[in-house]
């Protein structure tokens, strides 16, 4: 999650039984056997969209039953700290992230599977874009 919760940090999770999650909360979730902590950027009925503070692309949406609980603290440098209340991004990154979340939220109107598919394709395109940039850098350099 970037600087908010550095990769590999220990986290404290406040367990919530199918609670009412809100935009801006950092939650620990389980998806395909992996535990991760990301900030909620969109809530619609029983579906949540999360996004890491260090990234522009959101995660594929999932049901709130996959949320373990809210992250109440993280251990950084031997001390427990409260996570930041909001993501800090450059204005252009915030705009791109917001547009992508709105697109996935619109796809949720069709259904969850479609929204997950669109989000996964966007992630794959971003990976391809990064590989092309690396290849061009090697080719030019």
Beta strands, then each sheet from edge to edge (+ up, - down):
strand 1: 10-15
strand 2: 26-31
strand 3: 34-44
strand 4: 47-51
strand 5: 62-63
strand 6: 67-76
strand 7: 79-81
sheet 1: 1+ 6- 2+ 3- 4+ 5-
sheet 2: 1+ 6- 7+
end
